[in-house]
Amino acid sequence: MNNFMSNYNGLKGHSSSGMKMKIRRRRRQRQRQRQVGGRGGRRSTVQVKVKKLQMLIPGGRGLTADRLFLQTADYILQLRLQVNALQALSKIYKL
């Protein structure tokens, strides 16, 4: 019985150290992916942010980045005007 337990404990320790090695390997791979190309990682995050912005702005899905930024500025101005109008109405009706 002791022999079985010593073998079991040895395997148990081996598998956990193997798991630690896999975790370290994955971390290193992620770090390398972030570092590859220097600006390559930044470009992908910018592209992701542009895609998200395209989904937020009405009619933004088919726009290029420069057009999207202009449309975003217009949209922000429209939202500000709406807020101002609602604030004025609330003052008039004392809501």
All heavy atoms as an XYZ file, in Angstrom:
767
protein
N       0.829     -1.197      0.000
C       0.000      0.000      0.000
C       0.867      1.252      0.000
O       0.573      2.188     -0.700
C      -0.915     -0.039      1.230
C      -1.931      1.035      1.226
S      -3.286      0.502      0.218
C      -4.535      1.570      0.732
N       1.929      1.267      0.785
C       2.817      2.424      0.822
C       3.473      2.662     -0.533
O       3.669      3.791     -0.936
C       3.891      2.243      1.890
C       3.315      2.427      3.287
O       2.279      3.050      3.431
N       3.981      1.878      4.277
N       3.815      1.569     -1.223
C       4.432      1.693     -2.534
C       3.462      2.367     -3.516
O       3.843      3.224     -4.301
C       4.851      0.315     -3.041
C       5.747      0.417     -4.255
O       6.301      1.472     -4.521
N       5.867     -0.671     -4.980
N       2.207      1.964     -3.434
C       1.183      2.561     -4.301
C       1.055      4.048     -4.015
O       1.003      4.860     -4.926
C      -0.174      1.862     -4.100
C      -1.289      2.550     -4.821
C      -1.414      2.414     -6.201
C      -2.197      3.340     -4.148
C      -2.425      3.050     -6.876
C      -3.211      3.983     -4.814
C      -3.331      3.833     -6.186
N       1.017      4.413     -2.735
C       0.850      5.809     -2.365
C       2.061      6.638     -2.801
O       1.897      7.756     -3.264
C       0.635      5.953     -0.858
C      -0.711      5.415     -0.385
S      -2.085      6.194     -1.236
C      -2.113      7.760     -0.398
N       3.263      6.085     -2.660
C       4.437      6.839     -3.076
C       4.434      7.047     -4.587
O       4.769      8.126     -5.078
C       5.720      6.149     -2.632
O       5.841      4.908     -3.282
N       4.010      6.032     -5.350
C       3.903      6.193     -6.800
C       2.818      7.203     -7.148
O       2.976      8.025     -8.042
C       3.591      4.856     -7.483
C       4.797      3.942     -7.482
O       5.924      4.414     -7.354
N       4.561      2.658     -7.622
N       1.713      7.129     -6.437
C       0.604      8.048     -6.690
C       1.027      9.487     -6.401
O       0.787     10.386     -7.190
C      -0.606      7.668     -5.828
C      -1.753      8.637     -5.968
C      -2.525      8.641     -7.116
C      -2.029      9.562     -4.969
C      -3.559      9.543     -7.267
C      -3.062     10.464     -5.102
C      -3.818     10.445     -6.245
O      -4.849     11.329     -6.391
N       1.707      9.676     -5.272
C       2.161     11.029     -4.924
C       3.180     11.539     -5.940
O       3.180     12.710     -6.284
C       2.762     11.056     -3.518
C       1.691     10.938     -2.444
O       0.551     11.297     -2.684
N       2.072     10.417     -1.296
N       4.017     10.652     -6.418
C       4.985     11.054     -7.430
C       4.298     11.484     -8.713
O       4.672     12.478     -9.334
N       3.292     10.747     -9.128
C       2.552     11.115    -10.330
C       1.784     12.401    -10.121
O       1.710     13.241    -11.000
C       1.581      9.992    -10.727
C       2.211      8.726    -11.287
C       1.143      7.664    -11.504
C       2.938      9.018    -12.585
N       1.230     12.519     -8.935
C       0.449     13.709     -8.628
C       1.331     14.950     -8.722
O       0.977     15.943     -9.338
C      -0.161     13.578     -7.235
C      -1.080     14.707     -6.869
C      -1.682     14.449     -5.511
C      -2.575     15.596     -5.098
N      -3.119     15.408     -3.774
N       2.499     14.912     -8.132
C       3.429     16.026     -8.184
C       3.885     16.309     -9.603
O       4.048     17.439    -10.015
N       4.071     15.243    -10.373
C       4.516     15.394    -11.753
C       3.462     16.097    -12.587
O       3.758     17.002    -13.357
C       4.844     14.021    -12.339
C       5.277     14.071    -13.764
N       6.476     14.642    -14.143
C       4.674     13.666    -14.904
C       6.596     14.560    -15.453
N       5.514     13.979    -15.931
N       2.216     15.722    -12.398
C       1.167     16.321    -13.220
C       0.949     17.793    -12.869
O       0.678     18.596    -13.740
C      -0.145     15.549    -13.083
O      -0.635     15.636    -11.762
N       1.091     18.148    -11.586
C       0.905     19.549    -11.236
C       2.053     20.402    -11.757
O       1.849     21.526    -12.187
C       0.745     19.719     -9.728
O       1.953     19.399     -9.070
N       3.282     19.860    -11.736
C       4.392     20.636    -12.286
C       4.256     20.740    -13.804
O       4.613     21.759    -14.393
C       5.739     20.016    -11.912
O       5.878     18.746    -12.516
N       3.707     19.698    -14.428
C       3.451     19.757    -15.861
C       2.424     20.820    -16.186
O       2.528     21.543    -17.183
N       1.431     20.933    -15.320
C       0.396     21.944    -15.521
C       0.991     23.341    -15.374
O       0.675     24.246    -16.141
C      -0.738     21.750    -14.511
C      -1.876     22.701    -14.710
S      -2.682     22.455    -16.276
C      -3.924     21.304    -15.789
N       1.889     23.503    -14.403
C       2.534     24.802    -14.219
C       3.350     25.182    -15.447
O       3.361     26.335    -15.865
C       3.434     24.779    -12.986
C       2.678     24.735    -11.678
C       3.622     24.665    -10.504
C       2.863     24.476     -9.197
N       3.780     24.340     -8.063
N       4.018     24.192    -16.042
C       4.806     24.461    -17.236
C       3.907     24.892    -18.391
O       4.247     25.803    -19.145
C       5.605     23.213    -17.636
C       6.725     22.879    -16.675
S       7.971     24.170    -16.599
C       8.730     23.935    -18.192
N       2.747     24.264    -18.521
C       1.819     24.631    -19.591
C       1.325     26.063    -19.402
O       1.221     26.826    -20.354
C       0.620     23.678    -19.617
C       0.940     22.317    -20.158
C      -0.300     21.434    -20.170
C       0.018     20.038    -20.628
N      -1.161     19.166    -20.615
N       1.034     26.404    -18.148
C       0.563     27.757    -17.853
C       1.651     28.774    -18.197
O       1.382     29.806    -18.813
C       0.127     27.881    -16.383
C      -1.133     27.042    -16.142
C      -0.091     29.332    -15.989
C      -1.511     26.898    -14.689
N       2.895     28.486    -17.818
C       4.004     29.391    -18.120
C       4.189     29.541    -19.625
O       4.422     30.640    -20.126
C       5.300     28.876    -17.492
C       5.353     29.053    -16.004
C       6.677     28.586    -15.443
N       6.591     28.489    -14.007
C       7.197     27.570    -13.274
N       7.955     26.660    -13.849
N       7.063     27.542    -11.963
N       4.083     28.401    -20.334
C       4.221     28.431    -21.787
C       3.150     29.310    -22.420
O       3.419     30.105    -23.304
C       4.119     26.999    -22.335
C       5.136     26.716    -23.402
C       5.082     25.281    -23.884
N       5.631     24.374    -22.884
C       5.089     23.221    -22.523
N       3.992     22.784    -23.075
N       5.649     22.452    -21.606
N       1.919     29.176    -21.945
C       0.825     29.988    -22.488
C       1.054     31.472    -22.211
O       0.793     32.315    -23.054
C      -0.505     29.551    -21.880
C      -0.988     28.232    -22.415
C      -2.315     27.868    -21.815
N      -2.636     26.482    -22.093
C      -3.374     25.710    -21.325
N      -3.885     26.179    -20.210
N      -3.623     24.464    -21.651
N       1.531     31.780    -21.005
C       1.812     33.181    -20.670
C       2.865     33.753    -21.606
O       2.747     34.870    -22.098
C       2.291     33.307    -19.227
C       1.203     33.206    -18.216
C       1.748     33.401    -16.826
N       0.732     33.118    -15.834
C       0.979     32.800    -14.576
N       2.227     32.737    -14.141
N       0.000     32.546    -13.739
N       3.943     32.972    -21.823
C       5.001     33.430    -22.717
C       4.477     33.641    -24.130
O       4.818     34.618    -24.791
C       6.160     32.431    -22.738
C       7.143     32.677    -21.609
C       8.375     31.819    -21.764
N       8.302     30.812    -20.696
C       8.371     29.497    -20.852
N       8.540     28.974    -22.026
N       8.281     28.684    -19.828
N       3.618     32.737    -24.595
C       3.058     32.882    -25.939
C       2.229     34.153    -26.044
O       2.314     34.883    -27.031
C       2.187     31.673    -26.285
C       2.976     30.419    -26.580
C       2.076     29.201    -26.757
O       0.888     29.239    -26.477
N       2.664     28.108    -27.233
N       1.418     34.438    -25.015
C       0.612     35.649    -25.026
C       1.487     36.890    -25.029
O       1.215     37.862    -25.725
C      -0.336     35.674    -23.826
C      -1.588     34.874    -24.086
C      -2.576     35.063    -22.958
N      -2.755     33.758    -22.342
C      -2.651     33.472    -21.060
N      -2.410     34.394    -20.185
N      -2.824     32.244    -20.612
N       2.566     36.858    -24.227
C       3.468     38.004    -24.177
C       4.139     38.223    -25.525
O       4.274     39.354    -25.994
C       4.525     37.809    -23.098
C       3.994     37.959    -21.695
C       5.020     37.599    -20.641
O       6.070     37.034    -20.948
N       4.716     37.908    -19.394
N       4.550     37.140    -26.182
C       5.170     37.251    -27.500
C       4.193     37.811    -28.516
O       4.561     38.626    -29.348
C       5.668     35.886    -27.971
C       6.963     35.482    -27.347
C       7.516     34.230    -28.000
N       8.287     33.507    -27.019
C       8.106     32.254    -26.642
N       7.165     31.537    -27.187
N       8.857     31.701    -25.721
N       2.952     37.379    -28.452
C       1.952     37.875    -29.393
C       1.759     39.373    -29.225
O       1.555     40.089    -30.192
C       0.620     37.158    -29.200
C       0.628     35.741    -29.718
C      -0.657     35.008    -29.417
O      -1.492     35.495    -28.650
N      -0.823     33.834    -29.995
N       1.811     39.853    -27.989
C       1.665     41.282    -27.751
C       2.862     42.060    -28.277
O       2.747     43.182    -28.726
C       1.520     41.555    -26.255
C       0.167     41.207    -25.728
C       0.044     41.648    -24.286
N      -0.749     40.667    -23.576
C      -0.418     40.082    -22.452
N       0.686     40.387    -21.841
N      -1.200     39.182    -21.896
N       4.058     41.439    -28.210
C       5.277     42.140    -28.579
C       5.590     42.042    -30.060
O       6.350     42.838    -30.578
C       6.462     41.575    -27.789
C       6.371     41.835    -26.306
C       7.438     41.099    -25.523
O       8.171     40.292    -26.084
N       7.516     41.350    -24.236
N       5.021     41.099    -30.767
C       5.370     40.867    -32.164
C       5.049     42.098    -32.993
O       3.959     42.646    -32.932
C       4.611     39.638    -32.724
C       4.787     39.529    -34.227
C       5.094     38.386    -32.042
N       6.026     42.542    -33.745
C       5.808     43.651    -34.654
C       5.774     45.013    -34.003
O       5.545     45.999    -34.682
N       5.954     45.098    -32.728
C       5.955     46.393    -32.056
C       4.622     47.093    -32.169
O       3.806     47.045    -31.273
N       4.361     47.703    -33.310
C       3.115     48.436    -33.506
C       1.979     47.512    -33.932
O       0.828     47.924    -33.932
C       3.315     49.525    -34.556
C       4.299     50.568    -34.099
C       4.586     51.562    -35.166
N       3.416     52.385    -35.408
C       3.304     53.213    -36.418
N       4.277     53.328    -37.277
N       2.208     53.933    -36.572
N       2.295     46.301    -34.315
C       1.263     45.377    -34.771
C       0.198     45.133    -33.723
O      -0.989     45.093    -34.019
N       0.601     45.034    -32.484
C      -0.362     44.845    -31.412
C      -1.243     46.061    -31.235
O      -2.429     45.956    -31.026
N      -0.646     47.229    -31.378
C      -1.418     48.453    -31.237
C      -2.420     48.598    -32.369
O      -3.527     49.011    -32.173
C      -0.490     49.667    -31.216
C       0.052     49.932    -29.852
C       0.721     51.281    -29.819
N       2.072     51.044    -29.349
C       3.128     51.679    -29.784
N       3.036     52.589    -30.702
N       4.314     51.407    -29.303
N      -2.002     48.249    -33.565
C      -2.915     48.359    -34.694
C      -4.143     47.503    -34.488
O      -5.245     47.920    -34.766
C      -2.214     47.937    -35.985
C      -1.612     49.078    -36.718
C      -1.153     48.667    -38.088
N       0.152     49.228    -38.289
C       1.204     48.573    -38.730
N       1.110     47.324    -39.051
N       2.356     49.166    -38.850
N      -3.938     46.307    -34.000
C      -5.085     45.427    -33.833
C      -6.034     45.975    -32.767
O      -7.246     45.884    -32.930
C      -4.637     44.009    -33.486
O      -3.979     43.988    -32.245
N      -5.501     46.576    -31.706
C      -6.389     47.135    -30.694
C      -7.120     48.359    -31.233
O      -8.282     48.565    -30.925
C      -5.631     47.514    -29.409
O      -4.598     48.426    -29.721
C      -5.052     46.292    -28.729
N      -6.447     49.144    -32.080
C      -7.113     50.292    -32.690
C      -8.210     49.816    -33.622
O      -9.309     50.356    -33.631
C      -6.092     51.186    -33.438
C      -6.792     52.228    -34.282
C      -5.153     51.827    -32.447
N      -7.917     48.777    -34.386
C      -8.925     48.237    -35.289
C     -10.134     47.727    -34.521
O     -11.278     47.931    -34.942
C      -8.337     47.118    -36.138
C      -7.378     47.627    -37.195
C      -6.679     46.500    -37.936
O      -6.762     45.344    -37.545
N      -5.978     46.850    -39.004
N      -9.892     47.100    -33.391
C     -10.996     46.604    -32.568
C     -11.827     47.772    -32.061
O     -13.064     47.737    -32.085
C     -10.454     45.754    -31.387
C     -11.530     45.482    -30.365
C      -9.852     44.468    -31.900
N     -11.166     48.834    -31.641
C     -11.883     49.998    -31.130
C     -12.679     50.693    -32.233
O     -13.790     51.170    -32.004
C     -10.908     50.970    -30.467
C     -10.358     50.414    -29.167
C      -9.366     51.351    -28.543
C      -8.814     50.740    -27.266
N      -7.877     51.621    -26.587
N     -12.121     50.740    -33.435
C     -12.847     51.334    -34.560
C     -14.085     50.505    -34.868
O     -15.164     51.055    -35.116
C     -11.932     51.463    -35.798
C     -12.728     51.785    -37.052
C     -10.871     52.529    -35.561
N     -13.952     49.190    -34.833
C     -15.116     48.314    -35.070
C     -16.201     48.563    -34.029
O     -17.383     48.621    -34.347
C     -14.701     46.841    -35.047
C     -13.756     46.446    -36.142
C     -14.504     45.858    -37.279
C     -13.503     45.377    -38.319
N     -13.999     45.446    -39.642
N     -15.806     48.703    -32.778
C     -16.778     48.978    -31.716
C     -17.458     50.320    -31.929
O     -18.664     50.453    -31.747
C     -16.100     48.946    -30.339
C     -15.729     47.560    -29.883
C     -15.086     47.603    -28.511
C     -14.657     46.217    -28.064
N     -14.009     46.249    -26.749
N     -16.678     51.318    -32.339
C     -17.243     52.633    -32.608
C     -18.208     52.582    -33.784
O     -19.260     53.222    -33.767
C     -16.122     53.640    -32.872
C     -16.530     55.095    -33.036
C     -17.230     55.606    -31.788
C     -15.313     55.942    -33.352
N     -17.870     51.789    -34.794
C     -18.759     51.627    -35.937
C     -20.108     51.068    -35.510
O     -21.136     51.423    -36.071
C     -18.135     50.710    -36.983
C     -17.041     51.359    -37.801
C     -16.379     50.393    -38.751
O     -16.338     49.189    -38.509
N     -15.834     50.921    -39.839
N     -20.096     50.207    -34.520
C     -21.349     49.618    -34.055
C     -22.154     50.606    -33.205
O     -23.369     50.514    -33.141
C     -21.078     48.331    -33.265
C     -20.504     47.239    -34.144
S     -20.200     45.615    -33.424
C     -19.949     45.866    -31.734
N     -21.488     51.562    -32.572
C     -22.181     52.527    -31.716
C     -22.830     53.668    -32.486
O     -23.894     54.143    -32.122
C     -21.201     53.128    -30.699
C     -20.761     52.234    -29.556
C     -19.674     52.923    -28.756
C     -21.933     51.898    -28.668
N     -22.167     54.109    -33.549
C     -22.629     55.273    -34.288
C     -23.648     54.828    -35.341
O     -23.370     53.919    -36.126
C     -21.438     55.982    -34.976
C     -20.405     56.393    -33.935
C     -21.901     57.175    -35.792
C     -20.905     57.322    -32.875
N     -24.811     55.471    -35.382
C     -25.795     55.112    -36.404
C     -25.239     55.334    -37.813
O     -24.695     56.400    -38.114
C     -26.957     56.069    -36.141
C     -26.782     56.522    -34.736
C     -25.316     56.485    -34.470
N     -25.311     54.323    -38.643
C     -24.795     54.397    -40.005
C     -23.288     54.274    -40.081
O     -22.690     54.520    -41.129
N     -22.642     53.871    -39.018
C     -21.190     53.827    -38.986
C     -20.575     52.554    -39.519
O     -19.378     52.506    -39.780
N     -21.373     51.524    -39.719
C     -20.797     50.232    -40.109
C     -20.099     50.250    -41.458
O     -19.123     49.563    -41.660
C     -21.863     49.153    -40.092
C     -22.283     48.814    -38.691
C     -23.229     47.671    -38.656
N     -23.742     47.534    -37.299
C     -23.857     46.385    -36.687
N     -23.554     45.285    -37.296
N     -24.307     46.342    -35.459
N     -20.575     51.021    -42.395
C     -19.962     51.013    -43.719
C     -18.940     52.109    -43.927
O     -18.452     52.296    -45.031
N     -18.607     52.858    -42.885
C     -17.729     54.015    -43.033
C     -16.265     53.658    -42.816
O     -15.934     52.785    -42.021
C     -18.123     55.106    -42.038
C     -19.527     55.674    -42.164
C     -19.789     56.674    -41.050
C     -19.726     56.324    -43.513
N     -15.403     54.394    -43.513
C     -13.972     54.277    -43.246
C     -13.661     55.036    -41.956
O     -14.501     55.797    -41.451
C     -13.152     54.873    -44.405
O     -13.498     56.248    -44.549
C     -13.416     54.122    -45.704
N     -12.461     54.872    -41.452
C     -12.107     55.458    -40.148
C     -12.232     56.976    -40.161
O     -12.791     57.565    -39.231
C     -10.696     55.039    -39.755
N     -11.732     57.649    -41.205
C     -11.800     59.117    -41.217
C     -13.236     59.614    -41.283
O     -13.618     60.552    -40.585
C     -10.957     59.698    -42.358
C     -11.350     59.157    -43.726
O     -11.990     58.093    -43.789
O     -11.003     59.809    -44.737
N     -14.052     58.978    -42.091
C     -15.477     59.349    -42.162
C     -16.184     59.033    -40.850
O     -17.071     59.760    -40.411
C     -16.164     58.586    -43.287
C     -15.787     59.040    -44.637
C     -16.845     59.935    -45.084
N     -16.650     60.362    -46.442
C     -17.351     61.329    -46.945
N     -18.261     61.914    -46.234
N     -17.145     61.716    -48.163
N     -15.784     57.919    -40.236
C     -16.390     57.508    -38.977
C     -16.144     58.546    -37.889
O     -17.039     58.871    -37.109
C     -15.841     56.143    -38.536
C     -16.337     55.605    -37.214
C     -17.830     55.295    -37.283
C     -15.560     54.369    -36.821
N     -14.926     59.106    -37.839
C     -14.612     60.104    -36.824
C     -15.423     61.385    -37.038
O     -15.893     62.002    -36.079
C     -13.114     60.399    -36.807
C     -12.282     59.202    -36.411
C     -11.084     58.939    -37.041
C     -12.702     58.326    -35.426
C     -10.321     57.840    -36.688
C     -11.945     57.225    -35.063
C     -10.753     56.980    -35.700
N     -15.600     61.782    -38.290
C     -16.437     62.950    -38.576
C     -17.888     62.688    -38.183
O     -18.550     63.544    -37.585
C     -16.348     63.306    -40.063
C     -15.009     63.859    -40.538
C     -14.999     63.991    -42.061
C     -14.719     65.191    -39.882
N     -18.372     61.502    -38.508
C     -19.749     61.135    -38.156
C     -19.920     61.089    -36.635
O     -20.953     61.493    -36.111
C     -20.091     59.771    -38.767
C     -21.520     59.361    -38.636
C     -22.434     60.164    -39.550
O     -22.000     60.770    -40.505
N     -23.710     60.158    -39.236
N     -18.890     60.618    -35.942
C     -18.932     60.559    -34.482
C     -19.029     61.965    -33.885
O     -19.807     62.203    -32.965
C     -17.683     59.839    -33.938
O     -17.616     58.532    -34.504
C     -17.717     59.727    -32.430
N     -18.246     62.888    -34.425
C     -18.293     64.272    -33.938
C     -19.681     64.862    -34.158
O     -20.240     65.517    -33.264
C     -17.228     65.108    -34.641
N     -20.258     64.628    -35.331
C     -21.614     65.116    -35.597
C     -22.625     64.498    -34.643
O     -23.524     65.176    -34.144
C     -22.021     64.804    -37.037
C     -21.288     65.663    -38.053
O     -20.753     66.724    -37.659
O     -21.254     65.264    -39.231
N     -22.468     63.222    -34.383
C     -23.398     62.512    -33.501
C     -23.313     63.059    -32.076
O     -24.326     63.246    -31.408
C     -23.104     61.017    -33.541
C     -24.105     60.168    -32.815
C     -25.450     60.157    -33.175
C     -23.704     59.344    -31.765
C     -26.369     59.365    -32.521
C     -24.627     58.545    -31.103
C     -25.943     58.560    -31.481
O     -26.856     57.775    -30.821
N     -22.102     63.345    -31.623
C     -21.927     63.911    -30.288
C     -22.604     65.275    -30.198
O     -23.289     65.581    -29.211
C     -20.419     64.024    -29.931
C     -19.832     62.626    -29.731
C     -20.208     64.874    -28.692
C     -18.321     62.596    -29.623
N     -22.462     66.093    -31.245
C     -23.122     67.404    -31.252
C     -24.641     67.255    -31.221
O     -25.335     67.988    -30.505
C     -22.698     68.200    -32.482
C     -21.269     68.739    -32.455
C     -20.923     69.387    -33.787
C     -21.092     69.721    -31.327
N     -25.171     66.301    -31.977
C     -26.613     66.059    -31.972
C     -27.097     65.635    -30.586
O     -28.150     66.077    -30.112
C     -26.987     65.005    -33.003
C     -26.856     65.468    -34.428
C     -27.101     64.336    -35.422
O     -27.390     63.214    -35.036
N     -26.974     64.655    -36.702
N     -26.332     64.775    -29.945
C     -26.716     64.330    -28.598
C     -26.689     65.493    -27.610
O     -27.567     65.603    -26.751
C     -25.790     63.201    -28.127
C     -25.955     61.863    -28.839
C     -24.883     60.880    -28.370
C     -27.333     61.282    -28.593
N     -25.685     66.366    -27.736
C     -25.619     67.536    -26.858
C     -26.826     68.446    -27.057
O     -27.382     68.973    -26.093
C     -24.341     68.316    -27.114
C     -23.129     67.725    -26.474
C     -21.962     68.658    -26.615
N     -20.759     68.031    -26.112
C     -19.545     68.513    -26.295
N     -19.372     69.624    -26.982
N     -18.502     67.897    -25.799
N     -27.208     68.638    -28.312
C     -28.383     69.468    -28.597
C     -29.638     68.853    -27.989
O     -30.486     69.562    -27.443
C     -28.556     69.648    -30.106
C     -27.567     70.589    -30.778
C     -27.723     70.534    -32.300
C     -27.775     72.006    -30.285
N     -29.760     67.544    -28.078
C     -30.920     66.870    -27.486
C     -30.945     67.044    -25.974
O     -32.000     67.300    -25.386
C     -30.919     65.379    -27.840
C     -31.281     65.090    -29.272
C     -31.263     63.599    -29.569
O     -31.091     62.770    -28.670
N     -31.425     63.259    -30.835
N     -29.785     66.913    -25.350
C     -29.704     67.094    -23.892
C     -30.096     68.515    -23.526
O     -30.875     68.741    -22.589
C     -28.282     66.753    -23.374
C     -28.089     67.214    -21.946
C     -28.028     65.260    -23.485
N     -29.578     69.491    -24.263
C     -29.912     70.892    -23.990
C     -31.403     71.140    -24.159
O     -32.025     71.845    -23.349
C     -29.113     71.829    -24.885
C     -27.638     71.847    -24.532
O     -27.255     71.461    -23.430
N     -26.815     72.276    -25.470
N     -31.987     70.579    -25.206
C     -33.427     70.764    -25.437
C     -34.239     70.127    -24.316
O     -35.208     70.721    -23.817
C     -33.815     70.163    -26.784
N     -33.855     68.943    -23.893
C     -34.586     68.280    -22.804
C     -34.430     69.034    -21.487
O     -35.378     69.116    -20.699
C     -34.126     66.827    -22.665
C     -34.544     65.900    -23.803
C     -33.860     64.541    -23.662
C     -36.051     65.726    -23.827
N     -33.260     69.594    -21.242
C     -33.068     70.378    -20.029
C     -33.933     71.634    -20.054
O     -34.532     72.008    -19.041
C     -31.588     70.755    -19.865
C     -30.723     69.611    -19.408
C     -29.246     69.976    -19.360
O     -28.812     70.946    -19.993
N     -28.479     69.196    -18.612
N     -34.013     72.266    -21.228
C     -34.852     73.463    -21.344
C     -36.316     73.115    -21.127
O     -37.039     73.835    -20.426
C     -34.658     74.103    -22.719
N     -36.760     71.998    -21.701
C     -38.143     71.574    -21.510
C     -38.443     71.235    -20.045
O     -39.513     71.541    -19.527
C     -38.461     70.363    -22.393
C     -38.642     70.647    -23.883
C     -38.750     69.350    -24.651
C     -39.877     71.515    -24.095
N     -37.483     70.598    -19.392
C     -37.707     70.258    -17.992
C     -37.785     71.503    -17.107
O     -38.519     71.543    -16.128
C     -36.632     69.305    -17.479
O     -35.387     69.959    -17.377
N     -37.033     72.550    -17.477
C     -37.124     73.810    -16.731
C     -38.469     74.482    -16.963
O     -39.046     75.057    -16.041
C     -35.989     74.753    -17.127
C     -34.650     74.355    -16.569
C     -33.574     75.333    -16.992
C     -32.210     74.883    -16.488
N     -31.131     75.780    -16.945
N     -38.935     74.408    -18.205
C     -40.232     75.032    -18.514
C     -41.363     74.352    -17.758
O     -42.201     75.003    -17.162
C     -40.506     74.976    -20.041
C     -39.551     75.920    -20.776
C     -41.951     75.349    -20.361
C     -39.590     75.771    -22.289
N     -41.345     73.033    -17.768
C     -42.425     72.275    -17.129
C     -42.112     71.919    -15.669
O     -42.866     71.215    -15.019
C     -42.748     71.021    -17.939
C     -43.384     71.356    -19.251
C     -42.637     71.250    -20.436
C     -44.685     71.790    -19.338
C     -43.209     71.557    -21.652
C     -45.259     72.098    -20.558
C     -44.527     71.990    -21.704
O     -45.088     72.304    -22.910
N     -40.955     72.370    -15.194
C     -40.515     72.155    -13.800
C     -40.595     70.689    -13.393
O     -41.213     70.325    -12.415
C     -41.304     73.042    -12.841
C     -41.074     74.495    -13.128
C     -41.838     75.364    -12.211
C     -41.608     76.800    -12.689
N     -42.218     77.777    -11.879
N     -39.976     69.859    -14.194
C     -39.938     68.416    -13.898
C     -38.735     68.057    -13.086
O     -37.710     68.524    -13.127
C     -39.952     67.613    -15.197
C     -41.196     67.750    -16.043
C     -40.992     67.000    -17.345
C     -42.397     67.207    -15.320
